[in-house]
């Protein structure tokens, strides 16, 4: 008997160790128990997915059975989805319908989330609201000190995102005020900027794409959002493939996997072939070893290495601008992109070669001198970006020591910069080999 107990103990210990390696099951936590019960009442049946905490991705879903390509991962009934239809059938509906000019579907959803969060215990959506993140790490939420450490092209997009949300808030204040009859408190304190920022991030990072027919009570922006409780715990991996869509027959949103997944492993979905800058901008995270990742070269950086005394400088810049060759210039895992190389080839054209600019944009070889100069300029830009990235990483590590409150945000930017550094170092190696081959 004793021996048997020992073996069971060993088995239990091994199982515990395995669960720790894969992820820690969190389905016993009250917020998940309440969420599962709430979803069950709305027709959701699930036996294979468990909320869990993973050491590398944080909160996610693990599968309790092995999945094969073609298996259904999750099927969430329409009743569980939060859409503009949900908003219109709530007490906000009549206010939205009579407001002119019409609000956007996005503002309608933001308003609903803020109102339901404010309702607290009285909200019918409380079990879902309780598991939503309290804070986000999209650029709009980052502190200025942290934004300044982002790569320049992303920094620009981060500022644009902040402006977008700020303008959305200002343009919605009058509509928020019209909701005063629904609340005992002043709507100005309920629908404040930080509440809108939280709601906007919730929708921006968590909605699934679901097309709804155009309603007259909304502005003409596309109504394509749906919040999907429980399903939105699934994390992104660039290395998996899934099929996701609303099934008209079953009236459920379904996700089918095209990949295999072992028992007790985290199950992933793919948000799309996004690079890390896009992932950080839209979702507030980065993926390590992301095959789609790129380092962007800003037009300022591009022109820094271009001789200022070149008489055709302005003409060359105009050509690049007119043919859309000043944007989306990148270094990837396979070296400089064709677009970057082409832009630099055009900038490197000699005075006697300038008439061949059309051939350059088509990818023709103009001369050995032009090819060599392009390689040299590309390598200089690559090394400049390596130094800039290393400098940013140094600043991040210093700030992490001095500003404990910014540690989470800084760690995120650090992950992005480290990934960029790996790509740039790989590109430098490729360029070095190309240089050797051409000399």
C-alpha positions in Angstrom: 0.0 0.0 0.0 2.8 2.4 1.0 4.6 1.8 -2.2 1.5 2.5 -4.2 0.9 5.8 -2.4 4.5 6.8 -3.2 4.0 6.2 -6.9 0.8 8.2 -6.9 2.6 11.0 -5.1 5.4 10.9 -7.7 2.8 10.9 -10.5 1.0 13.9 -8.9 4.4 15.7 -8.6 5.2 15.0 -12.3 1.7 16.2 -13.3 2.2 19.4 -11.3 5.6 20.0 -12.8 4.1 19.4 -16.3 1.2 21.8 -15.6 3.7 24.4 -14.4 5.8 24.0 -17.6 2.8 24.2 -19.9 0.7 26.8 -18.0 -1.1 27.1 -14.7 -4.8 26.2 -14.9 -6.8 29.1 -13.6 -10.4 27.8 -14.2 -10.9 27.5 -10.4 -10.7 31.3 -10.0 -14.0 33.0 -9.2 -14.0 35.4 -12.2 -13.6 32.4 -14.6 -16.2 30.3 -12.8 -18.7 33.2 -13.1 -17.8 33.9 -16.7 -18.3 30.2 -17.7 -21.7 30.1 -15.9 -22.7 33.3 -17.6 -21.7 31.9 -21.0 -23.5 28.6 -20.3 -26.7 30.5 -19.6 -26.3 32.0 -23.1 -25.9 28.7 -24.8 -22.1 28.2 -24.8 -20.9 24.7 -24.3 -17.2 23.9 -23.9 -15.3 21.1 -22.4 -11.8 21.4 -23.9 -10.5 24.9 -23.1 -9.2 26.1 -19.8 -8.1 29.6 -18.8 -4.4 29.4 -17.8 -1.4 31.6 -17.0 1.6 30.9 -19.2 5.1 32.1 -18.3 5.8 33.6 -21.7 2.4 34.9 -23.0 0.6 35.6 -19.8 -3.1 34.8 -19.7 -4.4 32.4 -22.4 -6.3 29.2 -23.1 -5.0 25.7 -22.9 -6.6 22.6 -24.5 -7.4 19.5 -22.4 -7.3 17.3 -25.5 -4.9 17.1 -28.5 -6.1 19.0 -31.5 -5.6 18.1 -35.1 -5.7 20.3 -38.2 -9.4 20.8 -39.1 -10.7 20.6 -35.5 -13.1 23.1 -34.1 -11.4 25.2 -31.4 -14.4 27.2 -30.1 -17.9 28.0 -31.1 -19.4 31.0 -29.4 -23.2 31.6 -29.8 -24.5 34.9 -31.1 -26.1 35.6 -27.7 -22.6 35.8 -26.1 -21.3 38.4 -28.6 -21.3 42.1 -27.8 -22.1 44.1 -30.9 -23.8 47.4 -31.9 -27.1 45.3 -31.8 -26.5 44.7 -28.1 -26.0 48.4 -27.6 -29.1 49.4 -29.5 -31.3 47.0 -27.5 -30.0 48.5 -24.2 -31.2 51.7 -22.6 -28.7 53.6 -24.7 -30.5 52.7 -27.9 -33.1 55.4 -27.9 -30.4 58.1 -27.2 -28.3 56.8 -30.1 -31.2 56.7 -32.5 -32.2 60.3 -32.0 -28.6 61.8 -31.8 -27.6 63.9 -34.8 -25.1 63.8 -36.4 -25.1 60.0 -35.9 -22.4 58.5 -33.7 -20.0 55.9 -35.1 -20.4 52.1 -34.3 -17.1 52.4 -32.4 -18.4 55.2 -30.1 -21.6 53.3 -29.5 -19.6 50.3 -28.3 -17.2 52.5 -26.2 -20.2 54.2 -24.6 -21.8 50.8 -23.8 -18.6 49.5 -22.2 -18.2 52.7 -20.0 -21.8 52.6 -19.0 -21.8 48.9 -18.1 -18.5 49.3 -16.2 -20.0 52.2 -14.2 -23.1 50.1 -13.4 -20.9 47.6 -11.6 -22.9 44.9 -9.8 -26.1 45.9 -11.8 -24.5 45.2 -15.2 -25.7 42.1 -17.1 -22.2 42.0 -18.6 -20.4 42.1 -15.2 -18.9 38.5 -15.6 -17.3 39.6 -18.8 -16.2 43.0 -17.6 -14.5 41.4 -14.6 -12.1 39.5 -16.8 -11.2 42.4 -19.1 -7.8 44.0 -18.6 -7.8 47.0 -16.2 -5.0 48.6 -18.2 -3.5 48.3 -21.7 -0.1 48.8 -23.3 -1.2 50.3 -26.7 0.9 53.3 -27.6 -2.0 55.6 -26.6 -1.6 54.4 -23.0 2.2 54.7 -22.8 4.0 57.5 -20.9 5.8 60.1 -22.9 9.2 58.9 -21.6 8.4 55.5 -23.1 7.0 56.7 -26.4 10.2 58.7 -27.0 12.1 55.3 -27.0 10.1 53.8 -29.8 11.7 53.6 -33.3 11.0 56.8 -35.2 8.4 55.6 -37.7 6.4 53.9 -34.9 6.8 57.0 -32.6 5.0 58.9 -35.4 2.2 56.4 -35.5 1.9 56.4 -31.7 1.4 60.2 -31.8 -1.2 59.8 -34.5 -3.0 57.1 -32.3 -3.0 59.5 -29.4 -4.5 62.3 -31.5 -7.2 60.0 -32.9 -8.4 59.0 -29.4 -8.2 62.5 -28.1 -10.2 63.9 -31.0 -12.7 61.0 -30.6 -13.2 62.1 -27.0 -13.6 65.8 -27.8 -16.1 65.1 -30.6 -18.2 62.7 -28.4 -18.5 65.0 -25.3 -21.8 66.5 -26.4 -23.3 63.0 -27.1 -22.1 61.8 -23.6 -23.9 64.8 -22.0 -27.1 63.8 -23.8 -27.1 60.6 -21.7 -27.5 62.5 -18.4 -31.1 61.4 -17.8 -29.8 57.8 -17.5 -27.3 58.6 -14.6 -27.5 60.0 -11.1 -23.9 61.2 -11.4 -22.6 63.8 -13.8 -21.8 62.2 -17.2 -18.6 64.3 -17.3 -17.1 62.3 -14.5 -18.4 58.9 -15.9 -17.4 59.4 -19.5 -14.0 61.1 -18.9 -10.9 60.7 -21.1 -9.4 57.8 -19.2 -12.7 55.9 -19.4 -12.8 56.4 -23.2 -9.2 55.4 -23.6 -9.8 52.1 -21.7 -13.0 51.4 -23.8 -11.2 52.3 -27.1 -8.3 50.0 -26.2 -10.7 47.2 -25.2 -12.3 47.4 -28.7 -9.1 48.0 -30.6 -7.3 45.0 -29.1 -10.0 42.5 -28.5 -12.7 42.7 -31.2 -13.2 40.0 -33.8 -14.2 41.0 -37.4 -17.9 40.6 -38.0 -19.7 42.6 -40.7 -23.1 44.1 -39.7 -25.6 45.7 -42.1 -25.5 49.5 -42.2 -28.0 51.2 -39.8 -29.3 54.7 -40.3 -28.7 55.6 -36.7 -24.9 55.2 -37.1 -22.4 57.2 -39.2 -21.0 55.6 -42.3 -17.9 54.1 -40.7 -18.0 50.3 -41.2 -19.8 48.4 -38.4 -17.4 45.4 -38.2 -16.8 44.9 -34.5 -17.9 42.2 -32.1 -16.5 41.5 -28.6 -16.3 37.8 -27.9 -16.1 36.8 -24.2 -13.8 33.8 -23.5 -12.7 33.5 -27.1 -10.8 36.8 -26.7 -8.5 35.0 -24.2 -6.8 33.2 -27.1 -3.3 34.6 -27.8 -1.7 35.3 -31.1 1.2 33.4 -32.7 2.5 34.2 -36.2 3.2 30.4 -36.7 -0.3 29.0 -36.6 -3.1 29.1 -39.1 -6.8 29.3 -38.3 -10.1 29.8 -40.0 -12.4 32.2 -38.2 -15.9 33.4 -39.2 -19.5 33.7 -38.1 -21.4 30.6 -39.1 -24.9 31.7 -40.4 -26.2 28.1 -39.9 -25.2 27.6 -36.3 -25.5 31.4 -35.5 -22.1 31.1 -33.8 -18.7 32.6 -34.2 -16.4 29.7 -34.9 -12.6 29.2 -35.0 -11.1 26.1 -36.7 -7.4 25.3 -36.4 -5.2 24.3 -39.3 -2.4 23.4 -36.9 -1.8 20.6 -34.4 -1.8 21.3 -30.7 -0.8 18.8 -27.9 -2.9 18.1 -24.8 -2.4 20.8 -22.1 -0.6 23.1 -24.5 -1.6 26.7 -25.0 -3.8 27.1 -28.0 -3.0 30.0 -30.3 -4.8 31.8 -33.1 -3.2 34.2 -35.7 -4.4 37.8 -35.9 -2.7 38.1 -39.3 0.8 38.3 -40.8 1.6 41.4 -38.8 5.1 42.7 -38.0 5.9 43.7 -34.4 5.4 47.4 -34.9 1.8 46.7 -36.1 1.2 44.3 -33.2 2.4 46.9 -30.7 0.3 49.6 -32.3 -2.9 47.6 -32.6 -2.7 45.1 -29.7 -0.1 46.4 -27.3 2.4 43.4 -27.4 5.3 42.1 -29.5 6.0 38.5 -30.7 9.5 37.1 -30.4 11.1 35.6 -33.5 8.2 36.9 -35.5 8.9 35.9 -39.2 6.9 38.9 -40.4 8.9 41.5 -38.5 10.7 44.3 -40.1 12.7 47.4 -39.1 11.4 50.5 -40.9 13.7 53.1 -42.4 12.3 56.6 -42.2 12.7 59.0 -45.1 14.8 61.3 -42.8 17.2 58.4 -42.2 17.2 57.5 -45.9 18.2 61.1 -47.0 20.8 61.5 -44.2 23.2 59.3 -46.3 22.5 60.9 -49.6 25.0 63.5 -50.8 23.5 67.0 -50.2 25.5 68.5 -53.1 23.9 66.1 -55.7 22.3 68.5 -58.3 19.5 66.0 -59.0 18.7 65.6 -55.3 15.3 67.3 -55.4 14.3 65.6 -58.6 15.2 62.2 -57.2 13.2 62.9 -54.0 10.2 64.0 -56.1 10.4 60.8 -58.2 10.5 58.6 -55.0 7.6 60.5 -53.5 5.5 60.3 -56.7 6.1 56.6 -57.0 5.5 55.9 -53.3 9.1 54.9 -52.6 9.6 56.9 -49.4 7.3 54.7 -47.2 7.5 51.1 -46.1 11.3 50.8 -46.7 12.5 48.0 -44.4 15.1 45.5 -43.2 13.8 42.0 -42.6 15.2 38.6 -41.6 16.4 38.2 -45.2 18.1 41.6 -45.4 17.1 44.9 -47.0 13.7 44.8 -48.8 13.5 45.3 -52.6 11.8 48.6 -52.0 14.6 49.9 -49.8 17.2 48.8 -52.2 15.4 50.3 -55.2 15.0 53.7 -53.4 18.7 53.7 -52.6 19.6 52.7 -56.2 17.7 55.6 -57.5 19.4 58.0 -55.0 22.8 56.6 -56.1 22.3 57.2 -59.8 25.2 59.3 -61.2 24.5 62.5 -63.2 25.0 60.5 -66.5 22.7 57.7 -65.3 19.8 59.9 -64.1 17.8 59.4 -67.4 17.6 55.7 -66.5 15.4 56.3 -63.3 12.4 54.5 -64.8 14.5 51.3 -65.4 15.8 51.6 -61.8 12.3 51.6 -60.4 11.6 48.4 -62.4 14.7 46.7 -60.8 17.1 46.9 -63.7 20.9 46.9 -63.1 22.2 50.3 -64.3 25.9 50.0 -63.6 28.4 48.2 -61.4 29.2 51.5 -59.7 25.6 52.1 -58.9 25.2 48.6 -57.5 28.3 49.1 -55.3 27.3 52.5 -54.0 23.8 51.2 -53.2 25.3 48.4 -51.2 27.6 50.8 -49.3 24.7 53.2 -48.5 22.5 50.3 -47.4 25.2 49.0 -45.0 25.8 52.5 -43.6 22.0 52.9 -42.8 21.9 49.4 -41.3 24.9 50.2 -39.0 23.4 53.6 -38.1 20.1 51.8 -37.1 22.1 49.2 -35.1 23.8 52.0 -33.1 20.6 53.8 -32.6 18.8 50.6 -31.3 21.7 49.8 -29.0 21.6 53.4 -27.6 17.8 53.1 -27.0 18.3 49.7 -25.2 20.9 51.4 -22.9 18.4 54.2 -22.1 15.7 51.6 -21.4 17.8 49.7 -19.0 18.7 52.9 -17.1 15.1 54.0 -17.0 14.0 50.5 -15.7 16.3 51.0 -12.8 15.1 54.5 -12.0 11.4 54.3 -12.8 9.8 51.2 -11.2 6.3 52.4 -12.2 7.2 52.3 -15.9 8.8 48.8 -15.8 6.0 47.0 -17.7 5.9 49.6 -20.5 9.7 49.7 -20.8 9.9 45.9 -20.9 7.6 45.9 -23.9 9.6 48.5 -25.8 12.8 46.7 -24.9 11.3 43.5 -26.4 10.6 45.4 -29.6 14.1 46.9 -29.8 15.8 43.6 -29.1 13.9 42.0 -31.9 14.8 44.9 -34.2 18.5 44.5 -33.2 18.4 40.8 -34.2 17.0 41.7 -37.6 19.5 44.5 -38.2 22.4 42.3 -37.2 21.2 39.6 -39.6 20.8 42.2 -42.3 24.4 43.5 -41.7 25.7 40.0 -42.1 23.8 39.5 -45.4 25.1 42.9 -46.7 28.6 42.0 -45.7 28.4 38.7 -47.7 26.9 40.5 -50.7 29.8 43.0 -50.6 32.3 40.2 -50.5 30.6 38.6 -53.5 30.6 41.7 -55.6 34.2 42.9 -54.9 
